[in-house]
């Protein structure tokens, strides 16, 4: 019986840390969010929040709402930025990558609109870092569709036995 301790981070920590690095590319001036999609412990696509392809970056004035002093959570219908989950899913479609049965790691919990996209893309599980607007309606919709969801709790500091 082997008693070797695996010094590596667990899979959740590994992919959530990658998501945090991807978030550094976000061009939204208000919030940095990222999503990574994984299949068979392999990264298959990423996405971060910001303006659509071909539109000036948010930090360059591409989104008037983000450049304004609108309080958090207001004027969202005026925001032209796409969410990280949306960008990961559309990037996969753009490049012909199948998401069915995959796991999405996202630095913040999905909103209702992103949850609908996650369901329709065939993503099987969502692991999220922080809270955003993870409403009961969003949770119920994911549950009814059979999409597992859970909050990420870092435990990579605890060595694991093989």
DAFENZI-V420596 format. One record per run of one state. SS is the DSSP state (H for helix, E for strand, - for the rest). FROM is the first residue (numbers start at 1). LEN is the number of residues. If there is no record, write none. Layout:
SS:FROM:LEN ; SS:FROM:LEN
This chain:
-:1:4 ; E:5:2 ; -:7:4 ; H:11:13 ; -:24:10 ; E:34:6 ; -:40:2 ; E:42:7 ; -:49:1 ; E:50:1 ; -:51:7 ; H:58:3 ; -:61:3 ; H:64:4 ; -:68:8 ; H:76:3 ; -:79:3 ; E:82:1 ; -:83:1 ; H:84:11 ; -:95:8 ; E:103:6 ; -:109:3 ; H:112:10 ; -:122:3 ; E:125:6 ; -:131:5 ; H:136:9 ; -:145:3 ; E:148:4 ; -:152:8 ; E:160:2 ; -:162:1
